[in-house]
Every structure is written in structure tokens, then in C-alpha cells.
Amino acid sequence: MTEDKVVIEKFNGSDFSWWKMQLEALLCQKDLEMVLGDKPEKIEKAAEDAWNSKDKKAKAVITLSLERSVAFNIMKETTARGMMDALTNMYEKPSAANKVFLMRELFTTRMNEDSSITVHINNINSVLSKLSSVGIKFDNETQASLLLASLPDSWSGTVTAITSSVGTSGMTFERVRDLVLGEDTRRKNQSGSSSSQLLNIGRGRGNSRKDGSSGSRGRSSSRTWKNVKCWNCQEVGHVKSQCPKKELNSVSPENVYQEDALILSMENYVDSWVMDSGASFHAMDNGETMVNLKEGDFGKVRLANDEMLQVTGIGDIDLVTSLGITWNLRNVRVIPELKKKLIFVGQLDKQ
């Protein structure tokens, strides 16, 4: 059987740590790594000849793994260890300029929306490894925070979920990395689904509709005025603000939370929780899974489409996310006519 030929990329002066790791692995595969250590002071003739033979082969491997411009800098070295020490002093020396360059690279590294999360994490690890080699090391929590901060806006829901759940004691790079990779796997497996794999994310007054349009108080560019239906009198041809029956059908302001406008779509049932930055409190359609449930008349809330819904209870619930993390949601409103379960981001953040 012939030995598989392994070829590594020639070192051209950049990313020395990665090249060094590959080279050491290659020398180990060829049983030549020992010559990078200390040569025994007392050694028999046969053993010394074997050492010198391995050293000569290791020098050849190192030379063939270098670009011409780099190889000429170490041509005077007589041993494999001398060659590696010279390269280390040249390209891994913790100079001030090198430290500044690597710090800048770390803090400006940000994942693009369409990039691979695996490649991005590898890039973060690579820069952290380079910084460690020049004497700059970050604690585990800081590394985890840097990883989360480098994710794009589409991952904001995942970032909120992780930071709100793991706490400072559980904020390790390895745990955050595993959670992010797990979320990436869920996203890929459910790429055809309209709902988020961790939690649905809603912002402002945009209602996510099946046709992808942005429903804002019933307006749509595809409709004409004669097809517009009034939310107040249910007749067509005008909107609520122009309704002639508005005053006749107005709701008494008593027990109405004017500011508690739930921003969500009422078109279809979704068996999942929705995170909404535009809402005013947590809410769900029933209190069957709640604890400390208080039933009664807690007034009404107004939706974005001006529909009024009755609040029939308030309680607490322990929500287990798809990451296996438990959130303790407090003062969750029970609104039987809701078709989505709502998490208010602001309240969750304060909690």
C-alpha cells in the first residue's frame, strides 16, 4: 500500500499559528516530531545517526512548506528546531503592532447575514488563538460575549434568549457556541417554515402575514378603496377614521388599557411563542399551564387593528424553550381570543 500524500498550504507570512499547527501534525504523521525537542546529551552512535537522519528529513519538510520569500530568511539554520525557533521569533513575537492588529481584527469581525455560522466561529477561534500566542487571553465569559456580539441582526432573538437564560455563571464560550450551532441546525432543518426555530420574532407594528405583506391597520397596496372594509362598522368603502358610525359604536374608555396595544396577527393559530418588542406585556390564550393564576375581569386591551379583547386572568408560567432553557414569565395576561402567545421583550429584559 502506498502512503497517502498530505500537502499543507505553504506559509507566506500570514496566519503563522494555523500553519504551525498543520506542520506539527505533518511531522507527527511522518514520525519526525521528536527533532523539534531537545536532543539527548548522551546518545549512542546509532541513535545519534537516526536522530540526524530524522532532523534532515524534518528540515526538508519545513523548507518545502514555506514560500520562497520566507524560506530565504531561515536558510542559515542547521536544524529543524532552529528553523522553527527562527520562524516563531519572526512571526509569533508578541510585538505591540501585532497585538494591535489582532485586537482590531477580533473586534471588527462580524458575521454577514448569508455567511456560515460554522466558518464564523472558526474565524473567531482563530483570532483568539493568535491573541493567546502573543500573550493576550480573554476569560471564558468575555469570549462568549464577543461571539454573541459578532452575530448579525437576524440572530437578535437567539442572542436575547441565550443572554436572558444562561446568566453570568453559565456564560461560557463552549456553551454559547453549542447553543448557537444547535440553533443554526434547527434553522437549516426548518428553512421552509415561516416561524423562527428558537422563538418567533416580531418588531413594531408589522404583522407577518402568509403572503409576506406588511399589514398595517388593514392597509394593503393590492386593495382599492372600494374593497377596503371598515374595522368599526364592517362596511366597505372607507376606513375606521372616516366611519360615519364611529361615535355610535365607540367603546367606553372604562377598563380599557389605551397603551396596551398587542402587536400581532390574528389570521391564523400558531402553536408557539412570539417575541415582540412592540408589545406591553406577556400574554396567552388560556391559563391551563399557569401557576398563581388569578381569574376575573382585568379590563380590555386594544390590538393594532383597534379590536378590543377581554383580559380574564393574570398568572405566571415556566416556559421551556427549544434550547432546553427555562424562562420564568411573570404577570402573564390571559386573553382567550388571542391566536398567538406573546412575550414582551422589554419585560423579559427587565426581569
N, C-alpha and C positions, 0 to 999 in steps of 0.2 A: 504494500500500500504506500502511496506517495503522501507526504505530509502536505496538508493544505497550506498554501502560501498566504500569509497575513501581511497586508500592506497598510501602514498608517500614513496619514497626511503629513507631508514634510513641514517642519517647523520653519516659519518665515519671519519670526519675531513677534507674533501676536498670540495671545492665549497660551502662554507657556505651561500653566498648570494642567490644562487639558492634554497638551502634547506629552508632558512628562508622565502623566498617568498612563497614557497609551503605551509609551515607550517602556516603562517599567513592566507593564503587563506582557509586552512582546518579549522582553528579555527573560521574564519568568517562564514563558512558554518554551523558549529555547534553552532553558536551564543555564542562563548566564547571569542571573541577577546577583549572584554572590560577589561578583567582582566590583560591585558598587559599594561594598562594605570594606572593612579593614582587612588587609592581607595579614595572615598569621606571621608573627615574628620568627618563630621556629617552625620550619616546614621541611619535609623531606624533599629530596631532589625530584622524585616522580610527581609528588603533589605540587611542587612549585612549577614544574613543566606543564601540568594540567591547568593550574591557575593562569599561567601566562597565555596558554592557548585560548582559554575562555575569555581572558581580557582582550586579546587580539580580535576575537570574533565579536565581542560586545562593542569595541571601538568601531568596527565595520558597520554594525547595525546602527549605531548612533550617527555615524557620518552619513550613511545612506538615508537617514530620516531627517536630514537638515537641508534647507535651501542653500544654494551656493554662497549667498551673501552672509549667511550665518555661520556656515562651516569654516570659512576662512578665519573667523575670529578665534577659533579654538584649535587651529591646525598644529600649534606648538605643543599641545598637551600629549603626554606619552601614555596615559592610562585612561580607561573608561571612566573611572571615578573622577579623575582630573578634568575630563571633558564635561561631565555633568556638574561638577562644582563650579566650573567657569561659567557655564550657561546659567546656573542658578544665580550667581552673583550679578550677571548681566541683566537678566530678565525677571528675576523674582526678588530683587533687592528692594526693601521697603523704603524707597525714596519718597520724599514729600510730594513730588509731582505725580508719582504713580498712585499714591494714596488718594490724592485729589481727583485724579482721572477716574479711578474705580468708584469712589463715592458718588461722583456725578453720574456715572453710568447706572449705579444702583437706584438713585433717587429719581432718575428720569425714565427708567424702564417702566413702560405701561403697556398692557395688553390691548391690541386692537380688537374691535368687535368681531371680526371674522377670523381671528387667529386661533391656533390650537392652544388650549389651556395646558396641555402636557408640555409643549415646546416652551411656553411662557414660564412655567415652573422650573424647567431645566435651565432657562436663561437666568432666572433669579438665583438658583442654586449655584450656577457657575460664577456669578459675580460675588456672591457671598464667600465662595471658596477662595477666589482670588484675594479678597479683602483679608480673609483669615491668614493667607500665606504671607501677607505683608504686616501682620500684627494687629489688624482691626477685626474684632469679633463682636457680634451683637448677641444679646441674650435671646432665648427662645421666644419670649413674648414679642420682642421687637421684630424678630424675623417674621413671625406670624402676621403682625400688623402691617409690615411692609408688603407682604404678599397680598393681603386683602386690599390695601390702598392702591395697588397697581392694577386691580381688575377694572374693566370698563363699566359704564353706566348700566348696561343690561344685567349686570350681576349685583346691582344695588340691593335687591331683595334678599339674595343669598348672604351678602355682607351683613345686612341688618339681622337676619336670622342667626348667623353664627355669633356675632358680637353680643347679641342680646341673650344668648343661651349659654355659651361656654364660660363666660366670666373671665376675670384675670387669671385665676388659678388654673383654668383649663386651656388657656390661650397658648398653645404650643405650635410650633411650625408643622410638626408631623401631623397633629390632629386637624389643624386647619387645612393642610394640604390634602389629607384624606377626604375631608368633607367636601372640599371644592372639586376634587376628582370624581367623587361619588355623584355630586350634583351634575357634573359635566356628562357622566354616563347616563343619568336619567334624562337629561335634555336630548341627548342623541337618540335614546331609545324611544322617546316620545316626541320626536321632532314634528310629527304630523298632528299633534294635539294643540288646541288653542290655549290650553291652560298651562301655567308655569309648573315646572316639575317640583319645586320646593313649596311655593305658595304663589297664587295669582297676584300680580302687582297692578294696582290702579293708581292713576295720578290725576289730580284736579277733577274736572267735570267731564272727562272723556269716558263715554260708555263703550266698552268693547263689544261691538255687535258682530253677528255672524258674517255679514258681508264686508267687514273691515272698515265700515264708515264710522265717523265720529258723531255720535248722537248728542246734540246739544239742544236741550229743550224742544225736541221734536223737529228741529230744522234739518233739512237734507237738500243737497244740491240737485238731487234727482226728482224732487217733487215740485209741482206747480202750486200756486196759491189755491186753486180750486180743489186740490186734493188734500190740502192741509186740514187736519182735524183739531178742533179746539179742545184743550185739556179740561176746560171748565164746563161747557155745555154739551160737549161731544158732537157738535155740528161741524160741518166742513165749510171752508171758505174764509176762515180767519183764525188768528191765534188768540191765546187767552188774554193777552194785554189789550186786544181790541174787542173782546167779547162784550156784547151789549147786556148780557145777563150776569156779568161778573159780580155786581153788587148783590144781586138776588141770591146767588149761590155761594157767597163768601162764607168762609168758615170762621166761627167765633174764635178770637185770639186766646180764649181761656184754655189753659193746659196745652198750649202749642209751643214747642221749642223752636223759635224762629231761626236760631243759628245752627240747629242740629240737622243740617241737610245731609242725608246719606247719599253719597255719590256712587251709585251702582246701577247696573242694568236690571230691568225687571222682565226681560224677554224669555229667559229660559232658566231652568233649575240647574245649578252646578253643585255637585257634592264635594265641595272643597272650600277652604277659607280664602278670602281675598284680603290682601294688604292694601289699604287705601290711605294716601297721605292727605286726602281732602275731606275725610270723614270727621266726626266729632266724638265718637265712642265706639267700643266693640258692640257687635250686635249679631244675633242669630234668630232663626225662626221658631225655636222651641227650647224649653228648659229641661228636657228629659235627662241630659247628662250633666246638669249643673249641680253645684253644691251651694249651700247658703242661699237658696232661691227664695225670693220674696215676691209673691204674686199680688196683683192689684192693678189699679188704674194709675199708671205713671205718665199720663198725658199722651201727646201725639208728637210725631216727627214729620217733617216735610222733606220729601225727596226732591231731587234735582228737577223732576218734571212737575213739581208742585203737588204731587199726590200726597195725601195725608194718611199715615199709618198709625195704629194704636200700639202703645207700649204696654204690655201686660205683665211684665215682671223684670226683676234685676237679680243677677246671681253671679257666681264665679265658675270658672271651668278650667280644667287642666288639659291643655291641648298638646298632643304628641305630634311633632312634625315628621315629615318623611325622612329626616335625618336621624330620627330616634331621640330627639331632644324635646323636653317637656317645657312648655310655656305656661305660666300661671296667670291667666287672664282674669282681671277683677272688674266688677261692676259691668258685666255684660248685659245689654238690654235684650229682652225677649220681644220680638216683633213678628207675630205669626205669619204675616203676609210677605215677609221677605223671601226672596228666592236665591239669595246668596248669603254666606256667613262672612261677616266683616270684622277685620282687625284694624283699629285706628293706629297708624304708625306713631303719631305723636304721643298717645297714651302709653303705648308699648315702650317707647324710648324713655319716657319719664319713669316708668315702673322699673 
